[in-house]
Amino acid sequence: MDLENQQRVKDAAEKYGSENVVAILGSSDAEGAEIYAETLTKGDPTFAGPLAGVPLGLAVYHVFEKEIREESDPDAWEDQIGMMEMVLDPEALSEAVRKMREEGSKYTL
């Protein structure tokens, strides 16, 4: 996650409260999804960005997770996400984010 996005998330969490911010990730690889989720829950693991040492504990989900799909408009889901679901590994991506959420999130949906 680049430094600008880290700052945007940090600003949103400060403005609205971490308990009111949900991060929905759309990473295409499980390792990247896990690192992004870790950054938003436990803090930047590289200690290079605005979230270094800042454990926001955000509720973090991958767009493929059941909870997010159930809240989405079915037509928009098919139009925007359906094709990616066929070419990526939704289970691995969801599991990577779920793991970090269970380890570091203070909040859920």
C-alpha positions as CSV (number, residue, x, y, z in Angstrom):
1,M,0.0,0.0,0.0
2,D,1.5,3.3,-1.1
3,L,2.2,6.1,1.4
4,E,-0.6,8.3,0.0
5,N,-3.2,5.6,0.5
6,Q,-1.9,4.9,4.0
7,Q,-2.3,8.5,4.9
8,R,-5.9,8.6,3.4
9,V,-6.9,5.7,5.5
10,K,-5.3,7.1,8.6
11,D,-7.1,10.4,8.1
12,A,-10.4,8.7,7.6
13,A,-9.9,6.6,10.8
14,E,-9.0,9.7,12.8
15,K,-12.0,11.7,11.4
16,Y,-14.7,9.0,11.6
17,G,-13.2,6.6,14.2
18,S,-11.7,3.3,13.4
19,E,-14.9,1.5,14.5
20,N,-16.7,3.3,11.6
21,V,-14.3,2.5,8.8
22,V,-14.4,-0.7,6.7
23,A,-11.6,-1.4,4.3
24,I,-12.6,-3.5,1.2
25,L,-9.6,-4.8,-0.6
26,G,-9.4,-6.0,-4.2
27,S,-5.9,-7.3,-4.4
28,S,-5.3,-10.0,-7.1
29,D,-2.7,-11.9,-5.2
30,A,-3.0,-13.4,-1.7
31,E,0.4,-12.2,-0.5
32,G,-0.4,-8.6,-1.4
33,A,-3.9,-8.9,0.2
34,E,-2.4,-10.2,3.4
35,I,0.2,-7.3,3.6
36,Y,-2.5,-4.7,2.9
37,A,-4.8,-6.2,5.5
38,E,-1.9,-6.3,8.0
39,T,-1.1,-2.7,7.3
40,L,-4.7,-1.7,8.1
41,T,-5.0,-3.8,11.2
42,K,-1.6,-4.0,12.9
43,G,0.2,-1.2,11.2
44,D,2.7,-0.9,8.3
45,P,5.0,-4.0,8.5
46,T,7.7,-2.2,6.6
47,F,7.7,0.7,9.1
48,A,8.1,3.1,6.2
49,G,4.7,4.7,5.9
50,P,2.2,6.8,8.0
51,L,0.8,3.6,9.5
52,A,4.1,2.4,10.8
53,G,3.5,1.5,14.4
54,V,-0.2,2.5,14.1
55,P,-2.5,-0.5,14.7
56,L,-5.8,0.9,13.4
57,G,-7.6,-2.5,13.9
58,L,-9.9,-1.7,11.0
59,A,-12.6,-4.1,9.8
60,V,-10.9,-5.4,6.6
61,Y,-12.4,-7.7,4.0
62,H,-11.6,-8.8,0.5
63,V,-14.2,-8.0,-2.1
64,F,-14.7,-11.7,-2.7
65,E,-15.8,-12.5,0.8
66,K,-19.4,-13.6,1.4
67,E,-20.1,-10.6,3.7
68,I,-19.2,-8.1,1.0
69,R,-20.9,-10.0,-1.9
70,E,-24.2,-10.2,0.1
71,E,-24.2,-6.4,0.6
72,S,-23.5,-5.7,-3.1
73,D,-26.0,-5.1,-5.9
74,P,-26.0,-8.4,-7.9
75,D,-26.0,-6.7,-11.3
76,A,-23.1,-4.4,-10.3
77,W,-21.2,-7.4,-8.8
78,E,-21.5,-9.4,-12.1
79,D,-20.6,-6.4,-14.2
80,Q,-17.6,-5.2,-12.1
81,I,-16.3,-8.3,-10.3
82,G,-17.8,-11.5,-11.9
83,M,-15.1,-12.0,-14.5
84,M,-12.3,-11.5,-11.9
85,E,-13.9,-14.1,-9.7
86,M,-13.4,-16.7,-12.6
87,V,-9.7,-15.9,-13.2
88,L,-8.4,-15.4,-9.7
89,D,-8.5,-17.6,-6.6
90,P,-11.3,-16.1,-4.4
91,E,-10.8,-18.6,-1.6
92,A,-7.0,-17.9,-1.2
93,L,-7.6,-14.1,-1.4
94,S,-10.4,-14.2,1.1
95,E,-8.5,-16.5,3.5
96,A,-5.4,-14.2,3.4
97,V,-7.5,-11.2,4.5
98,R,-9.6,-13.2,6.9
99,K,-6.5,-14.4,8.7
100,M,-5.2,-10.9,9.2
101,R,-8.7,-9.7,10.3
102,E,-8.8,-12.4,12.9
103,E,-5.3,-11.5,14.1
104,G,-5.5,-7.7,14.1
105,S,-9.0,-6.3,13.6
106,K,-10.7,-4.8,16.6
107,Y,-13.9,-4.3,14.5
108,T,-16.1,-6.3,12.1
109,L,-19.2,-5.6,10.0
